[in-house]
Amino acid sequence: MQKLVAFFWFCSGADTEILNKCRTETAKYVGIGATVFFTGVFAFLSATYALYTVFDNVLSAIIFGVVWGLMIFNLDRFIVSSMRKEGRPRREFAMAIPRIILAILISVVIARPLELKIFEKEIAPELVLMEQEKYAEQEREVMERFVPYQDSLRSQVSVLKDEIAAQAGRRDELVRIAQEEADGTGGSMRRNLGPIYKVKKADADKAEQELADLRIRNAERIQFVEALLAGSIQAMNRELGALKRSSVDGPAARMEALSRITSNSDAILWAHWFIMLLFIAVETAPVFVKLISPKGPYDNLLRIAEHGFVVEETETTARANAESKSRTSNLPEHERNYIQNRLDAELNK
């Protein structure tokens, strides 16, 4: 048990020699150290899962996860150990604001990959949908390159066929007019094959010949255009057949899927915020514990120990100045003043 307490003291960044002199502070610093330790554990799990989705290799993910967890652990330990209790709540809170912001950023980074693991079953169907949407988008891009050209070719074929149909209609009309002239039901209303009929019959024959010529000419053009159309369709089908359903399973895709299901489900949205707030609370807990806890014996002893170093530094500096003055006492006044000014400038830095 004592080893575990010593370990959590180490995690809290506290001075164990000073803590051994004030046992009433044991529980507080064990709690702070445990929070820092488990934050590092969460960071390790989060990074390991996130990196496993990237490298798809367990060993690599664990190695980098350990490095990331140790880095977060060391950073949290530094944040907590660098705070000092001075009995001035406002000043202490102002000094803690950058540390709180940093702790929130760390908690967000840690929480996101763990959210991906927690909502893994909900994310999987969304990834399939995203994969289908991506494949459909690729199909649409291919078709957008071919369909306008194919529509243009179909339009040309339609125009050529319409020309034939229009000429056939004109020919039929002229044949009808000549026939009515012949049987007396139209035109001059005389039943005979006279000169008027011959003129109308000649017009009908001419229209028939023009129709035959147009059919031959347009048939060749239609055949050419339809060959182009068939080639375009074959090329489009080849490209569509060559499309591959790319796997959508990376960290960015999973975060996108989580964002989509979060925006579509209030339950998942609330769960997302609860998880995020939980990690923020865990990550900022050591800082707030230090802020709200009263100034205790450990803080007083720590301040005394640090003050001892300040006193020792001051005494050492004073002795060095005295020795310097003693050595320069025989120098001319302007040289002594120059040396003294240099020493004062160094001390004031």
C-alpha positions as CSV (number, residue, x, y, z in Angstrom):
1,M,0.0,0.0,0.0
2,Q,2.8,2.4,0.8
3,K,4.4,1.8,-2.6
4,L,1.1,2.7,-4.3
5,V,0.8,5.8,-2.2
6,A,4.4,6.8,-3.2
7,F,3.6,6.1,-6.8
8,F,0.6,8.4,-6.8
9,W,2.7,11.0,-5.0
10,F,5.1,10.8,-7.8
11,C,2.3,11.1,-10.3
12,S,1.1,14.3,-8.6
13,G,4.5,15.9,-9.0
14,A,4.7,16.5,-5.2
15,D,8.0,16.5,-3.3
16,T,7.9,13.2,-1.3
17,E,10.4,14.4,1.3
18,I,8.1,17.3,2.2
19,L,5.0,15.2,2.0
20,N,6.5,12.7,4.5
21,K,6.6,15.6,7.0
22,C,2.9,16.4,6.6
23,R,0.9,13.2,6.5
24,T,-2.4,15.1,6.6
25,E,-1.9,15.9,2.9
26,T,-1.5,12.3,1.9
27,A,-5.1,11.7,0.7
28,K,-5.2,14.9,-1.3
29,Y,-2.1,14.2,-3.3
30,V,-2.9,10.6,-3.7
31,G,-6.2,11.6,-5.3
32,I,-4.4,14.2,-7.5
33,G,-1.8,11.7,-8.6
34,A,-4.4,9.0,-9.3
35,T,-6.3,11.4,-11.5
36,V,-3.2,12.3,-13.4
37,F,-2.3,8.6,-13.8
38,F,-5.6,7.6,-15.1
39,T,-5.7,10.5,-17.5
40,G,-2.5,9.1,-18.9
41,V,-4.1,5.7,-19.2
42,F,-7.1,7.1,-21.0
43,A,-4.7,8.9,-23.3
44,F,-2.9,5.7,-24.0
45,L,-6.1,3.8,-24.8
46,S,-7.4,6.6,-27.0
47,A,-4.2,7.0,-29.0
48,T,-3.8,3.2,-29.4
49,Y,-7.3,2.8,-30.9
50,A,-6.9,5.9,-33.1
51,L,-3.5,4.8,-34.4
52,Y,-4.7,1.2,-34.9
53,T,-7.3,2.5,-37.3
54,V,-4.5,4.3,-39.2
55,F,-1.7,1.6,-39.2
56,D,-3.9,-1.5,-38.8
57,N,-1.1,-2.9,-36.8
58,V,-1.4,-3.7,-33.1
59,L,2.3,-3.4,-32.2
60,S,2.8,-0.1,-33.9
61,A,-0.5,1.3,-32.3
62,I,0.6,0.2,-28.8
63,I,4.1,1.7,-29.1
64,F,2.9,5.0,-30.3
65,G,0.0,4.8,-27.8
66,V,2.5,4.4,-24.9
67,V,4.5,7.4,-26.2
68,W,1.4,9.5,-26.4
69,G,0.1,8.4,-23.0
70,L,3.4,9.2,-21.3
71,M,3.5,12.6,-23.0
72,I,0.0,13.5,-21.7
73,F,0.9,12.0,-18.3
74,N,4.0,14.2,-18.1
75,L,2.2,17.3,-19.3
76,D,-0.6,16.8,-16.7
77,R,2.0,16.2,-14.0
78,F,3.8,19.4,-14.9
79,I,0.5,21.4,-15.0
80,V,-0.4,20.2,-11.4
81,S,3.1,20.4,-9.9
82,S,3.7,23.9,-11.3
83,M,0.7,25.4,-9.4
84,R,1.5,27.1,-6.1
85,K,-0.9,27.9,-3.2
86,E,-0.3,31.4,-2.0
87,G,-3.6,32.1,-0.2
88,R,-4.7,34.6,-2.9
89,P,-7.7,32.9,-4.7
90,R,-8.0,35.5,-7.5
91,R,-4.4,35.5,-8.3
92,E,-4.3,31.7,-8.2
93,F,-7.3,31.4,-10.5
94,A,-5.8,33.9,-13.0
95,M,-2.6,31.8,-13.0
96,A,-4.6,28.6,-13.5
97,I,-6.6,29.8,-16.5
98,P,-3.9,28.8,-19.1
99,R,-3.6,25.4,-17.4
100,I,-7.3,24.9,-17.4
101,I,-7.5,25.8,-21.1
102,L,-4.6,23.4,-21.9
103,A,-6.4,20.7,-19.8
104,I,-9.6,21.1,-21.8
105,L,-7.7,20.8,-25.1
106,I,-6.1,17.6,-23.9
107,S,-9.4,16.2,-22.8
108,V,-11.0,16.9,-26.1
109,V,-8.1,15.2,-27.9
110,I,-8.3,12.2,-25.6
111,A,-12.1,11.9,-25.7
112,R,-12.6,11.9,-29.5
113,P,-10.9,8.5,-30.3
114,L,-12.6,6.9,-27.4
115,E,-16.0,8.2,-28.6
116,L,-15.3,6.5,-31.9
117,K,-14.8,3.2,-30.1
118,I,-17.9,3.7,-27.9
119,F,-20.1,4.4,-30.9
120,E,-18.5,1.9,-33.1
121,K,-21.7,-0.1,-33.8
122,E,-23.6,3.1,-34.7
123,I,-20.7,4.3,-36.9
124,A,-20.4,1.1,-39.0
125,P,-23.7,1.4,-40.9
126,E,-23.0,5.1,-41.5
127,L,-19.6,4.1,-43.0
128,V,-21.4,1.7,-45.4
129,L,-23.8,4.5,-46.4
130,M,-20.8,6.9,-46.9
131,E,-19.1,4.3,-49.1
132,Q,-22.2,3.9,-51.2
133,E,-22.5,7.7,-51.5
134,K,-18.9,7.9,-52.6
135,Y,-19.3,5.2,-55.2
136,A,-22.5,6.9,-56.5
137,E,-20.6,10.2,-56.7
138,Q,-17.9,8.4,-58.8
139,E,-20.5,7.0,-61.1
140,R,-22.1,10.4,-61.4
141,E,-18.7,12.0,-62.3
142,V,-18.2,9.4,-65.0
143,M,-21.7,9.8,-66.4
144,E,-21.4,13.6,-66.4
145,R,-18.4,13.2,-68.8
146,F,-20.3,11.0,-71.2
147,V,-24.0,11.7,-70.9
148,P,-24.0,15.2,-72.4
149,Y,-22.1,13.9,-75.5
150,Q,-24.5,11.0,-75.8
151,D,-27.5,13.2,-75.5
152,S,-26.1,15.4,-78.3
153,L,-25.7,12.3,-80.5
154,R,-29.2,11.1,-79.8
155,S,-30.5,14.6,-80.6
156,Q,-28.7,14.5,-83.9
157,V,-30.2,11.1,-84.7
158,S,-33.7,12.5,-83.7
159,V,-33.2,15.5,-86.0
160,L,-32.2,13.3,-89.0
161,K,-35.2,11.0,-88.4
162,D,-37.5,14.0,-88.1
163,E,-36.2,15.3,-91.4
164,I,-37.2,11.9,-93.0
165,A,-40.6,12.0,-91.3
166,A,-41.2,15.5,-92.5
167,Q,-40.3,14.7,-96.1
168,A,-42.4,11.6,-95.9
169,G,-45.3,13.7,-94.7
170,R,-44.8,16.2,-97.5
171,R,-44.6,13.3,-100.1
172,D,-47.9,11.8,-98.7
173,E,-49.6,15.1,-99.0
174,L,-48.6,15.6,-102.6
175,V,-49.6,12.0,-103.5
176,R,-53.0,12.7,-101.8
177,I,-53.5,15.9,-103.8
178,A,-52.6,14.2,-107.1
179,Q,-55.0,11.3,-106.3
180,E,-57.8,13.6,-105.4
181,E,-57.2,15.4,-108.7
182,A,-57.4,12.1,-110.6
183,D,-60.7,10.9,-109.0
184,G,-62.3,14.4,-109.0
185,T,-62.6,14.6,-105.2
186,G,-60.3,17.6,-104.9
187,G,-58.4,20.2,-106.9
188,S,-60.4,21.1,-110.1
189,M,-63.1,18.6,-109.0
190,R,-63.0,17.0,-112.5
191,R,-62.3,13.3,-112.8
192,N,-59.6,13.1,-115.5
193,L,-55.9,12.6,-115.9
194,G,-55.4,15.9,-117.6
195,P,-52.4,18.3,-117.4
196,I,-53.3,19.5,-113.9
197,Y,-53.1,16.0,-112.6
198,K,-49.8,15.4,-114.4
199,V,-48.3,18.5,-112.8
200,K,-49.4,17.3,-109.3
201,K,-48.3,13.8,-110.1
202,A,-44.9,15.2,-111.1
203,D,-44.7,17.1,-107.8
204,A,-45.5,13.9,-105.9
205,D,-43.0,11.9,-107.9
206,K,-40.4,14.5,-107.2
207,A,-41.1,14.5,-103.5
208,E,-40.9,10.7,-103.6
209,Q,-37.4,10.9,-105.2
210,E,-36.3,13.5,-102.7
211,L,-37.5,11.3,-99.9
212,A,-35.6,8.4,-101.3
213,D,-32.4,10.5,-101.6
214,L,-32.9,11.9,-98.1
215,R,-33.4,8.4,-96.6
216,I,-30.1,7.2,-98.2
217,R,-28.2,10.3,-97.1
218,N,-29.6,10.5,-93.6
219,A,-29.3,6.7,-93.1
220,E,-25.6,7.0,-93.6
221,R,-25.4,9.9,-91.2
222,I,-27.6,8.1,-88.6
223,Q,-25.5,5.0,-88.9
224,F,-22.3,7.0,-88.3
225,V,-23.8,8.9,-85.3
226,E,-25.2,5.7,-83.8
227,A,-21.8,4.1,-84.1
228,L,-20.3,7.1,-82.2
229,L,-23.1,6.7,-79.6
230,A,-22.5,3.0,-79.2
231,G,-18.7,3.6,-78.8
232,S,-19.4,6.3,-76.2
233,I,-21.8,4.0,-74.3
234,Q,-19.2,1.2,-74.3
235,A,-16.5,3.5,-73.1
236,M,-18.8,4.7,-70.3
237,N,-19.6,1.2,-69.3
238,R,-16.0,0.2,-69.2
239,E,-15.1,3.1,-66.9
240,L,-18.1,2.3,-64.7
241,G,-17.1,-1.3,-64.6
242,A,-13.5,-0.3,-63.6
243,L,-14.8,1.7,-60.6
244,K,-13.9,0.1,-57.3
245,R,-15.7,0.6,-54.0
246,S,-13.0,2.2,-52.0
247,S,-13.1,1.3,-48.3
248,V,-14.2,4.2,-46.1
249,D,-12.7,3.2,-42.7
250,G,-10.0,5.7,-41.7
251,P,-10.0,8.0,-38.6
252,A,-11.2,11.0,-40.7
253,A,-14.1,8.9,-42.2
254,R,-15.1,7.6,-38.7
255,M,-15.1,11.1,-37.3
256,E,-17.2,12.3,-40.2
257,A,-19.6,9.4,-39.7
258,L,-19.8,10.2,-35.9
259,S,-20.5,13.9,-36.8
260,R,-23.3,12.8,-39.1
261,I,-25.0,10.4,-36.7
262,T,-24.6,13.0,-33.9
263,S,-26.4,15.6,-36.0
264,N,-29.2,13.1,-36.8
265,S,-29.7,11.7,-33.3
266,D,-30.4,13.6,-30.2
267,A,-29.6,10.6,-28.0
268,I,-26.1,10.3,-29.5
269,L,-25.7,14.1,-29.3
270,W,-26.4,14.1,-25.6
271,A,-24.1,11.1,-25.1
272,H,-21.4,12.9,-27.0
273,W,-21.6,15.9,-24.8
274,F,-21.8,13.8,-21.6
275,I,-18.6,11.9,-22.6
276,M,-16.8,15.1,-23.5
277,L,-17.8,16.8,-20.3
278,L,-16.8,13.8,-18.3
279,F,-13.3,13.8,-19.8
280,I,-13.0,17.6,-19.3
281,A,-14.0,17.1,-15.7
282,V,-11.4,14.3,-15.2
283,E,-8.7,16.3,-16.9
284,T,-9.3,19.6,-15.1
285,A,-10.0,17.9,-11.7
286,P,-6.4,18.1,-10.4
287,V,-6.2,21.8,-11.3
288,F,-9.5,22.6,-9.5
289,V,-8.6,20.4,-6.6
290,K,-5.4,22.5,-6.2
291,L,-7.5,25.7,-6.6
292,I,-10.3,25.0,-4.1
293,S,-8.2,23.2,-1.5
294,P,-7.0,25.5,1.3
295,K,-3.4,26.2,1.8
296,G,-2.0,23.3,3.8
297,P,1.2,22.3,5.6
298,Y,2.7,21.0,2.3
299,D,2.3,24.3,0.6
300,N,3.9,26.1,3.6
301,L,6.9,23.7,3.8
302,L,7.3,23.9,0.0
303,R,7.3,27.7,0.2
304,I,9.9,27.6,3.0
305,A,12.1,25.2,0.9
306,E,11.9,27.4,-2.2
307,H,12.6,30.5,-0.1
308,G,15.7,28.8,1.2
309,F,17.0,28.5,-2.3
310,V,16.2,32.2,-2.9
311,V,18.1,33.2,0.3
312,E,21.0,31.0,-0.7
313,E,21.1,32.6,-4.2
314,T,21.0,36.1,-2.6
315,E,23.8,35.2,-0.2
316,T,26.0,33.7,-2.9
317,T,25.5,36.8,-5.1
318,A,26.3,39.1,-2.1
319,R,29.5,37.2,-1.4
320,A,30.5,37.3,-5.0
321,N,29.9,41.1,-5.1
322,A,31.9,41.6,-1.9
323,E,34.8,39.6,-3.3
324,S,34.6,41.5,-6.5
325,K,34.8,44.8,-4.7
326,S,37.7,43.6,-2.6
327,R,39.6,42.6,-5.7
328,T,38.9,45.9,-7.4
329,S,39.5,48.2,-4.5
330,N,43.0,49.0,-5.7
331,L,41.8,49.8,-9.2
332,P,41.3,53.3,-10.5
333,E,37.8,54.8,-9.7
334,H,36.6,54.7,-13.3
335,E,37.5,51.1,-13.7
336,R,35.7,50.2,-10.4
337,N,32.6,52.1,-11.5
338,Y,32.6,50.3,-14.8
339,I,32.9,46.8,-13.2
340,Q,30.2,47.7,-10.6
341,N,27.8,48.9,-13.4
342,R,28.3,45.6,-15.2
343,L,27.6,43.6,-12.1
344,D,24.4,45.6,-11.4
345,A,23.2,45.2,-14.9
346,E,23.7,41.4,-14.7
347,L,21.8,41.2,-11.4
348,N,18.9,43.3,-12.8
349,K,18.4,41.0,-15.8
